[in-house]
Structure formats: structure tokens, C-alpha cells
Amino acid sequence: MDLFNYSRRETSVVHVGNVEVGGSNPVRVQSMTNTATQDTEACVEQAKRIIDAGADYVRLTTQGIKEAENLRNINAELRKQGYLNPLVADVHFTPKVADVAALYAEKVRINPGNYLDAPRTFKQVDYTDEEYAVELQKIRERLVEFLAICKENHTAIRIGVNHGSLSDRIMTRYGDTPEGMVESCMEFLRVCVAQDFSDVVISIKASNTVIMVRTVRLLVDVMEKEGMKFPIHLGVTEAGDGEDGRIKSALGTGTLLADGYGDTIRVSLSEEPELEIPVARKIVDYIAQRADHPYIPGVANDSFNFLSPVKRETTSIRNIGGDNVPVVVAERLDGKFETNDQFMPDYIYAAKSIPATLENGPDYIVDADVWAEEKEKFEAAGKKCWPAFSHNQLYAVGACQAELKFLFIPFMALTDEAVACLKAHPEIVILSQSNHPNRIGEHRALVHQLMNEG
């Protein structure tokens, strides 16, 4: 894993109807109907809206045999109207439903947590190794039957694990942990590999974005160790609606796409499903701009664990660093600044444009060359004001008597002179700068260089 330079993870190609996923194919976008799957007309009309919005795939829930069988009618009517996009059946609890869905959908999603194992009830709180092996063998035998149907009908599958829906068997051994979610997925993948079935997409989802990111990274690590290159479906479960849902999806899915992980995504909003597609496209396009970017010569610190990162130890300066929660710095460069009492920043950077009206609460940051003459105005108004230096002003840092100083510096300006200045002045807070196409890569490179310098 290159922490600093973006590239998509190498994956195998999975054939999903006429729209392949993985390999060099673009990241595919999909949504899910919320109509009753037995209502052919309603499903067809909603699927058309989803496809017209730009989706590559449409997923439908299939609670039972009747819903699975009606996929035939939905599929036929869509093709009759010229819509050829693949349909994906979403199956829980009943393997027989998955068998039927595989006859009429181009892809079937199954959940290892409830495919054959009983969902967690904790009626059995301990499994001996023998009992565990017996239950696992039952899954293997039933999954082999399903894969045979999929092979015969050229149907792809998605092995989709959800945080919170692990089986009793997995829960008793691993708990509701990333390790348990990964093992739940790997058990099914190993059967697919043994059966030479390669049209498999995988997903591990959670509504908690921290758990989601950590678990997907762990899954990729385990798969790589076992030589597996299966494509990954990304999504945050129950992201919500409006701005909150979009932010949460961008945070979870966008983080993993920035890692190079993800071959198809769904943004799960509590809105009409076709409204998910533009959001998903925007996230995908934003990350795709990083392809083939200029090389970032970062050097990873030996103590950093990508799979289980911990907060870097820092010096405490006033309310920044140490055990303090991260602070928020906002810009007010042109004198305009919209505020909300519920979302007030901790600091406002005003450069040289000193605002006529000062906000209650935040401290201010101004450029170092105007700080000496402007700080009295702030102090007269009962406000704190701190200087900000550019990386070209290192020579002036020592002469400034402020107890808190900010330094704007990009990774490539972190020279020996800059490092010496930082070591000599523990009162400095770094404001990492980047205009690189892969900004997160440069920010990471700067932090790792600081760690390497001690």
C-alpha cells in the first residue's frame, strides 16, 4: 500500500451481464429500488429512473420465492423497453431464494451472516472446534450448490457482509469486530476459489465510517495474503438524507476510493433512489482526477500501522495538540464570513484583511507581517490574535514573541532548515498546504516526514 501516491487496486474482472466490473473498468455506480418487488410496473418505472440518472446496475430486494420469480418479468419488461442494464437481487435468510434469483438476475447478493447460519440470537454462546467445523461444512456444501446454479446461468454474486448482522457462530469466536466481519467474508471466498468460481464481488459495510474503513482495509490485506483479487463494492449503510447523508457517504466511501479500493459504489440515502446516482458520480469523479498524478516522494514512518492507525503524539500548545480535540480553522480572506452559532470555528484566518466585525468565540490568525500592528486592535476588542508565517519567512519566526505561531508549509518545503526551525520553536502549529492533485497524499507525506524527523 502506497500511502502517498494514488492508484487503483488491481482486481479481477467480474462479468455482470453486459456491464463488467473490476480490472480496468471504471468504478460502477448503482442504486436500489424501494418498491415492492412483486409490483412489476412500479419496479420497472423506478429502475428506468435509476438507469436514466446514470446507474450501471439496479438492485432489488427479494424477500421470498415470489419476489425472486418476479425478477423474470421485471427483467423482460425492462429489456422490452430498451433498458439493458444488469439487475442485482438482494437476498437474506433463505438460500432457496438465492437459487431462484440466480435464474433471472445478472447478479445475486448474499449475506454470510444469515445465508445458512442462524442470525445472532446467542442461544448458543460457545462452539467447540468440532461444532464450528460442522457448521462451516454445512455452509460449504450449500454454497457449492448455489455456485453451480450461478455457473450454469452465468450469474455473478456479491458476498456482502454487514456490521451488525454476523452469525452466532462468528460472534462467539470473534465478536462484532472487523476481524469477525473479514472472516465471515473469507469463509465464503475460500469456497468460491475452491470451486473455481471467479465472478465474485465483495462488500463489507457499516453505518460507522471508522469501522467501515478499517474493516475494508483489513479485508484487502487478508485477501492479498491469500492471493485474491476480487473487486470491492463500497457503501455506507443507512447514511441518512440531505447534506448529512451525502457527507457521511463521501467520508466513508471517499476515503476508501482515495486508498485505491473500490470497483463499484452505492450511496445509500433515505431519498428517492435515483437521487443517489449524481452523488455517487461526483464522489467517483472527484477521486478519479488523481489518476497518473505527479509522484510524491514520501517515506512512511516505520511505527505507522495502516490497518490500525493511532493518533500521532504532539506537543500541546494552548488548545491545540496533545490531548486536545482537533480544532477547526476557517478562512475569512475577503472580509466575508457566514457563521452559525452551532458550527463556530476555533480560529479564523483573516490574512491581511482584518474584518470590521469580530466574531464572538474564535481566536484570529493574521499574516505575520501585519500581526505586530494589528494585534492591539484585536486585544482592544477582547480578542486573541496570532501570527501566521509562510515557509519563506522562517528567518522571522525567532524574532516574534507570540506564544502561539502558525506556519504554512507544503511537503516539498520541509527542508532541513524548516525542520531545524520547527525543532527550535515548539510553539509552532503547522498548517499543511497542498495544491497537488492528490492532496491527501502530500499531507500524509508531510506528517510522516515529521514523524521521521522525531
JOPE-V620288 format. One line per field, one symbol per residue. psi: psi as a letter, one per 40 degrees, with the letter a starting at -180 (. if undefined). A space follows every 10 residues. Layout:
BEGIN
psi->???
END
This chain:
BEGIN
psi->hhedhhiihh iihhhgbegi iabeiihiii ihieiheegd dddddddddd ddeeidihii hgdaddddde dddddddddd eeheiiihhh hidhdddddd dedeidihhi hddeddihih efdhehhidd dddddddddd dddddddddd ddefhiihhh hhhefiiddd dddeagiddd dddddddddd ddddefhegh iiihiiehdd dddddddddd dddddefhfi ihhiihifda iadddddddd ddddddddee iheiihhhif ahdeeddddd ddddddddee hfiihhfihh hdehhddgii hhhiihhbeh abeiihihhi igdeehhhih defhidihhe beghidhhih ciiihiidee dddddddddd efiihiihii eefddeddeh eiehiihhhi deegiddddd dddegeehhh ghiheidgdd dddddddddd dde.
END
